[in-house]
Amino acid sequence: MATVDLSLETLESTIEDNDIVLIDFWADWCGPCKMFAPTYETVSEKYPNIVFAKVDTEEHQQLAGQFQIRSIPTLVAFKEQVGVFAQPGALPEQALIDLIGQIESLDMDEVRKDIADQEAEAANAPA
């Protein structure tokens, strides 16, 4: 699957309707973004079951703000509607492939349990 442009209007449905969604936050003036784009596009062709989305941070500032994007490129990943990865910086092709493998192998029941445990711990912590 080739990359798709993501907007505030399509964000929720894209994450809800797909098992794995990768989002590349970028801008046209960003040199590292331009270097990462061909890698992201190439890898997207190898994984037709994954949505490779792109967000132009200049065009969609509200969406970038919602994700608290401070530097670009930033890659964000969701699996089964849970944010599982967020990191600034361009990745080499093999690192991106390795990351996808790690995301695919995540046990989401375990991830959800860990999140619930952390939330419970935070709720019970003294103020």
Phi and psi restraints in degrees (value plus and minus 20) as a CYANA .aco file:
   2 ALA   PHI     -95.4   -55.4
   2 ALA   PSI     149.9   189.9
   3 THR   PHI     -92.0   -52.0
   3 THR   PSI     134.1   174.1
   4 VAL   PHI    -144.1  -104.1
   4 VAL   PSI     125.3   165.3
   5 ASP   PHI    -100.1   -60.1
   5 ASP   PSI     115.6   155.6
   6 LEU   PHI    -132.6   -92.6
   6 LEU   PSI     122.7   162.7
   7 SER   PHI    -152.7  -112.7
   7 SER   PSI     153.3   193.3
   8 LEU   PHI     -76.8   -36.8
   8 LEU   PSI     -57.5   -17.5
   9 GLU   PHI     -91.2   -51.2
   9 GLU   PSI     -49.5    -9.5
  10 THR   PHI    -123.3   -83.3
  10 THR   PSI     -26.4    13.6
  11 LEU   PHI     -77.5   -37.5
  11 LEU   PSI     -77.2   -37.2
  12 GLU   PHI     -80.0   -40.0
  12 GLU   PSI     -68.1   -28.1
  13 SER   PHI     -86.1   -46.1
  13 SER   PSI     -55.6   -15.6
  14 THR   PHI     -83.5   -43.5
  14 THR   PSI     -64.5   -24.5
  15 ILE   PHI     -90.3   -50.3
  15 ILE   PSI     -60.3   -20.3
  16 GLU   PHI     -91.1   -51.1
  16 GLU   PSI     -52.7   -12.7
  17 ASP   PHI    -113.0   -73.0
  17 ASP   PSI     -18.4    21.6
  18 ASN   PHI    -155.1  -115.1
  18 ASN   PSI     122.7   162.7
  19 ASP   PHI     -87.1   -47.1
  19 ASP   PSI     -65.2   -25.2
  20 ILE   PHI    -148.4  -108.4
  20 ILE   PSI     110.1   150.1
  21 VAL   PHI    -151.7  -111.7
  21 VAL   PSI     104.9   144.9
  22 LEU   PHI    -125.5   -85.5
  22 LEU   PSI     117.6   157.6
  23 ILE   PHI    -145.4  -105.4
  23 ILE   PSI     102.8   142.8
  24 ASP   PHI    -120.7   -80.7
  24 ASP   PSI      93.0   133.0
  25 PHE   PHI    -110.1   -70.1
  25 PHE   PSI     105.5   145.5
  26 TRP   PHI    -167.4  -127.4
  26 TRP   PSI     152.7   192.7
  27 ALA   PHI    -166.4  -126.4
  27 ALA   PSI     132.1   172.1
  28 ASP   PHI     -83.7   -43.7
  28 ASP   PSI     -50.4   -10.4
  29 TRP   PHI    -103.9   -63.9
  29 TRP   PSI     -24.0    16.0
  30 CYS   PHI    -110.1   -70.1
  30 CYS   PSI      92.9   132.9
  31 GLY   PHI     -78.1   -38.1
  31 GLY   PSI     -71.7   -31.7
  32 PRO   PHI     -80.1   -40.1
  32 PRO   PSI     -52.4   -12.4
  33 CYS   PHI     -83.3   -43.3
  33 CYS   PSI     -63.6   -23.6
  34 LYS   PHI     -86.2   -46.2
  34 LYS   PSI     -52.8   -12.8
  35 MET   PHI     -92.2   -52.2
  35 MET   PSI     -55.2   -15.2
  36 PHE   PHI     -97.6   -57.6
  36 PHE   PSI     -49.4    -9.4
  37 ALA   PHI     -73.1   -33.1
  37 ALA   PSI     -68.1   -28.1
  38 PRO   PHI     -84.3   -44.3
  38 PRO   PSI     -55.8   -15.8
  39 THR   PHI     -83.5   -43.5
  39 THR   PSI     -67.0   -27.0
  40 TYR   PHI     -80.2   -40.2
  40 TYR   PSI     -63.9   -23.9
  41 GLU   PHI     -84.4   -44.4
  41 GLU   PSI     -65.8   -25.8
  42 THR   PHI     -81.0   -41.0
  42 THR   PSI     -66.9   -26.9
  43 VAL   PHI     -86.3   -46.3
  43 VAL   PSI     -54.6   -14.6
  44 SER   PHI     -79.5   -39.5
  44 SER   PSI     -51.7   -11.7
  45 GLU   PHI     -89.6   -49.6
  45 GLU   PSI     -42.8    -2.8
  46 LYS   PHI    -105.6   -65.6
  46 LYS   PSI     -32.5     7.5
  47 TYR   PHI    -150.2  -110.2
  47 TYR   PSI      56.0    96.0
  48 PRO   PHI     -86.1   -46.1
  48 PRO   PSI     -36.5     3.5
  49 ASN   PHI    -106.4   -66.4
  49 ASN   PSI     -23.0    17.0
  50 ILE   PHI    -134.4   -94.4
  50 ILE   PSI     119.2   159.2
  51 VAL   PHI    -107.5   -67.5
  51 VAL   PSI     102.9   142.9
  52 PHE   PHI    -124.9   -84.9
  52 PHE   PSI      82.4   122.4
  53 ALA   PHI    -124.0   -84.0
  53 ALA   PSI     136.0   176.0
  54 LYS   PHI    -149.6  -109.6
  54 LYS   PSI     121.5   161.5
  55 VAL   PHI    -146.2  -106.2
  55 VAL   PSI      96.3   136.3
  56 ASP   PHI     -96.1   -56.1
  56 ASP   PSI      90.2   130.2
  57 THR   PHI     -87.5   -47.5
  57 THR   PSI     -40.5    -0.5
  58 GLU   PHI     -96.7   -56.7
  58 GLU   PSI     -61.4   -21.4
  59 GLU   PHI     -97.8   -57.8
  59 GLU   PSI     -51.7   -11.7
  60 HIS   PHI    -143.1  -103.1
  60 HIS   PSI      42.8    82.8
  61 GLN   PHI     -83.3   -43.3
  61 GLN   PSI     -55.8   -15.8
  62 GLN   PHI     -84.7   -44.7
  62 GLN   PSI     -60.5   -20.5
  63 LEU   PHI     -86.4   -46.4
  63 LEU   PSI     -63.0   -23.0
  64 ALA   PHI     -81.8   -41.8
  64 ALA   PSI     -59.5   -19.5
  65 GLY   PHI     -85.1   -45.1
  65 GLY   PSI     -59.4   -19.4
  66 GLN   PHI     -79.5   -39.5
  66 GLN   PSI     -55.0   -15.0
  67 PHE   PHI    -112.0   -72.0
  67 PHE   PSI     -16.2    23.8
  68 GLN   PHI      33.2    73.2
  68 GLN   PSI      26.5    66.5
  69 ILE   PHI     -92.8   -52.8
  69 ILE   PSI     101.2   141.2
  70 ARG   PHI    -129.3   -89.3
  70 ARG   PSI     -44.6    -4.6
  71 SER   PHI    -166.5  -126.5
  71 SER   PSI     135.0   175.0
  72 ILE   PHI    -151.3  -111.3
  72 ILE   PSI     133.2   173.2
  73 PRO   PHI     -90.9   -50.9
  73 PRO   PSI     129.8   169.8
  74 THR   PHI    -146.9  -106.9
  74 THR   PSI     114.1   154.1
  75 LEU   PHI    -127.1   -87.1
  75 LEU   PSI     109.8   149.8
  76 VAL   PHI    -143.2  -103.2
  76 VAL   PSI     119.5   159.5
  77 ALA   PHI    -148.7  -108.7
  77 ALA   PSI     120.3   160.3
  78 PHE   PHI    -141.8  -101.8
  78 PHE   PSI     120.3   160.3
  79 LYS   PHI    -151.5  -111.5
  79 LYS   PSI     105.5   145.5
  80 GLU   PHI      30.4    70.4
  80 GLU   PSI      27.9    67.9
  81 GLN   PHI      47.8    87.8
  81 GLN   PSI      -6.6    33.4
  82 VAL   PHI    -134.1   -94.1
  82 VAL   PSI     109.1   149.1
  83 GLY   PHI     -88.0   -48.0
  83 GLY   PSI     100.8   140.8
  84 VAL   PHI    -138.3   -98.3
  84 VAL   PSI     -27.2    12.8
  85 PHE   PHI    -180.7  -140.7
  85 PHE   PSI     118.3   158.3
  86 ALA   PHI    -174.7  -134.7
  86 ALA   PSI     102.8   142.8
  87 GLN   PHI    -177.3  -137.3
  87 GLN   PSI     113.3   153.3
  88 PRO   PHI     -97.7   -57.7
  88 PRO   PSI     136.6   176.6
  89 GLY   PHI      92.6   132.6
  89 GLY   PSI     125.4   165.4
  90 ALA   PHI     -98.4   -58.4
  90 ALA   PSI     117.5   157.5
  91 LEU   PHI    -123.8   -83.8
  91 LEU   PSI     122.1   162.1
  92 PRO   PHI     -87.5   -47.5
  92 PRO   PSI     139.9   179.9
  93 GLU   PHI     -73.7   -33.7
  93 GLU   PSI     -68.0   -28.0
  94 GLN   PHI     -84.8   -44.8
  94 GLN   PSI     -56.0   -16.0
  95 ALA   PHI     -85.6   -45.6
  95 ALA   PSI     -58.8   -18.8
  96 LEU   PHI     -85.7   -45.7
  96 LEU   PSI     -62.5   -22.5
  97 ILE   PHI     -82.8   -42.8
  97 ILE   PSI     -62.9   -22.9
  98 ASP   PHI     -82.0   -42.0
  98 ASP   PSI     -62.8   -22.8
  99 LEU   PHI     -80.1   -40.1
  99 LEU   PSI     -64.4   -24.4
 100 ILE   PHI     -80.5   -40.5
 100 ILE   PSI     -62.1   -22.1
 101 GLY   PHI     -80.3   -40.3
 101 GLY   PSI     -61.2   -21.2
 102 GLN   PHI     -85.3   -45.3
 102 GLN   PSI     -61.4   -21.4
 103 ILE   PHI     -85.2   -45.2
 103 ILE   PSI     -64.2   -24.2
 104 GLU   PHI     -80.3   -40.3
 104 GLU   PSI     -54.2   -14.2
 105 SER   PHI    -108.4   -68.4
 105 SER   PSI     -22.8    17.2
 106 LEU   PHI     -80.4   -40.4
 106 LEU   PSI     115.7   155.7
 107 ASP   PHI    -108.3   -68.3
 107 ASP   PSI      82.2   122.2
 108 MET   PHI     -89.6   -49.6
 108 MET   PSI     -45.1    -5.1
 109 ASP   PHI     -83.5   -43.5
 109 ASP   PSI     -61.6   -21.6
 110 GLU   PHI     -86.9   -46.9
 110 GLU   PSI     -62.1   -22.1
 111 VAL   PHI     -80.9   -40.9
 111 VAL   PSI     -66.5   -26.5
 112 ARG   PHI     -82.4   -42.4
 112 ARG   PSI     -58.9   -18.9
 113 LYS   PHI     -83.5   -43.5
 113 LYS   PSI     -63.9   -23.9
 114 ASP   PHI     -81.4   -41.4
 114 ASP   PSI     -61.5   -21.5
 115 ILE   PHI     -84.1   -44.1
 115 ILE   PSI     -64.7   -24.7
 116 ALA   PHI     -82.4   -42.4
 116 ALA   PSI     -61.5   -21.5
 117 ASP   PHI     -82.9   -42.9
 117 ASP   PSI     -63.4   -23.4
 118 GLN   PHI     -84.6   -44.6
 118 GLN   PSI     -61.1   -21.1
 119 GLU   PHI     -85.6   -45.6
 119 GLU   PSI     -60.1   -20.1
 120 ALA   PHI     -85.2   -45.2
 120 ALA   PSI     -61.8   -21.8
 121 GLU   PHI     -82.8   -42.8
 121 GLU   PSI     -63.2   -23.2
 122 ALA   PHI     -85.3   -45.3
 122 ALA   PSI     -58.0   -18.0
 123 ALA   PHI     -88.7   -48.7
 123 ALA   PSI     -48.9    -8.9
 124 ASN   PHI    -114.2   -74.2
 124 ASN   PSI     -24.1    15.9
 125 ALA   PHI     -92.3   -52.3
 125 ALA   PSI     123.3   163.3
 126 PRO   PHI     -84.5   -44.5
 126 PRO   PSI     124.8   164.8
